[in-house]
Amino acid sequence: MSPQKSTKRYIYKNQSLYSLIDRVKLWPGRTGTLHGIKSVTRSEGRIDITTHCGEAFVVWDSRSSRAARWLRNRWFKKPCPACKIPAWKLEKYHSTVFTDAQRKGGKR
């Protein structure tokens, strides 16, 4: 068997926090802990998030929020031990490339 190459996944930078979280299924906590997301729902500009470790909270759907910046820049210290994020998911997240649609010549 040959070793698998990590394929790059492309996600646009300038999108709402809900779209980003819904695709990545990860949440960066303020202490730098990366949590796995069990469910995410949108309602009137807010996002209801439930993590695998049992935390539930409501955040505003913003493109420039702390969480959106941390997800795009992949800033975190360690994964949450209670969420038990699998290694393949972390590898997939590390190989994700966040691009700007204008540079690639694409349309929005």
C-alpha positions as CSV (number, residue, x, y, z in Angstrom):
1,M,0.0,0.0,0.0
2,S,1.2,3.5,-0.8
3,P,0.9,6.2,1.8
4,Q,-2.1,8.5,1.3
5,K,-1.5,12.0,0.2
6,S,-3.4,14.7,2.0
7,T,-5.7,16.3,-0.4
8,K,-6.3,20.0,-0.1
9,R,-9.8,21.3,0.7
10,Y,-10.7,24.8,-0.4
11,I,-13.1,27.0,1.6
12,Y,-13.8,30.7,0.9
13,K,-12.6,33.1,3.5
14,N,-15.3,35.7,3.4
15,Q,-18.4,33.8,4.5
16,S,-20.6,33.8,7.5
17,L,-19.5,32.1,10.7
18,Y,-22.4,29.7,10.4
19,S,-21.3,28.5,6.9
20,L,-17.7,28.1,8.2
21,I,-18.8,26.1,11.3
22,D,-21.2,24.0,9.4
23,R,-18.5,22.8,7.0
24,V,-15.6,22.4,9.5
25,K,-17.6,21.2,12.5
26,L,-15.0,22.6,15.0
27,W,-15.2,25.4,17.5
28,P,-12.2,27.3,19.0
29,G,-12.8,28.2,22.6
30,R,-11.3,31.3,24.1
31,T,-8.7,29.4,26.1
32,G,-7.4,27.9,22.8
33,T,-9.2,24.5,23.1
34,L,-10.6,23.1,19.9
35,H,-14.0,21.5,20.4
36,G,-16.0,19.2,18.1
37,I,-19.5,20.3,17.2
38,K,-22.4,18.0,17.6
39,S,-25.1,20.3,16.3
40,V,-25.4,23.8,14.9
41,T,-28.6,25.7,14.1
42,R,-29.1,29.2,12.8
43,S,-32.0,31.5,13.9
44,E,-32.3,35.3,13.2
45,G,-28.6,36.2,13.1
46,R,-27.6,33.9,15.9
47,I,-26.1,30.4,16.0
48,D,-27.0,27.8,18.6
49,I,-24.0,25.5,19.1
50,T,-23.8,22.2,21.0
51,T,-20.4,20.5,21.4
52,H,-19.6,16.9,21.9
53,C,-18.4,17.6,25.5
54,G,-21.9,18.9,26.4
55,E,-21.4,22.6,26.2
56,A,-24.3,24.6,24.6
57,F,-24.1,28.3,23.8
58,V,-25.4,31.0,21.5
59,V,-23.1,33.3,19.4
60,W,-23.7,36.0,16.8
61,D,-23.3,35.1,13.1
62,S,-20.4,37.4,12.1
63,R,-17.7,37.2,9.4
64,S,-15.2,39.1,11.5
65,S,-15.7,37.4,14.9
66,R,-12.9,36.0,17.0
67,A,-14.0,32.5,16.3
68,A,-14.2,33.0,12.5
69,R,-10.7,34.5,12.5
70,W,-9.3,31.7,14.7
71,L,-10.9,29.0,12.5
72,R,-9.5,30.6,9.3
73,N,-6.0,31.0,10.7
74,R,-6.1,27.6,12.5
75,W,-5.2,29.1,15.9
76,F,-5.6,26.7,18.8
77,K,-3.5,25.2,21.5
78,K,-4.9,21.7,21.9
79,P,-8.0,19.7,21.1
80,C,-10.6,19.1,23.8
81,P,-10.0,15.7,25.6
82,A,-13.7,15.3,26.3
83,C,-14.8,15.9,22.7
84,K,-12.3,13.3,21.4
85,I,-11.7,14.8,18.0
86,P,-10.3,12.0,15.8
87,A,-6.9,12.4,14.2
88,W,-8.3,12.3,10.7
89,K,-10.5,15.3,11.4
90,L,-7.6,17.3,12.7
91,E,-5.5,16.3,9.7
92,K,-8.3,17.3,7.3
93,Y,-8.6,20.7,9.1
94,H,-4.9,21.3,8.8
95,S,-4.9,20.5,5.1
96,T,-7.8,22.9,4.5
97,V,-6.9,26.1,2.5
98,F,-9.0,29.2,3.0
99,T,-8.9,31.2,-0.2
100,D,-10.3,34.5,-1.4
101,A,-12.7,34.1,-4.4
102,Q,-11.3,37.2,-6.1
103,R,-7.8,35.8,-6.3
104,K,-8.9,32.5,-7.8
105,G,-10.9,34.4,-10.4
106,G,-14.2,32.8,-9.2
107,K,-17.6,34.5,-8.7
108,R,-19.4,35.0,-5.4
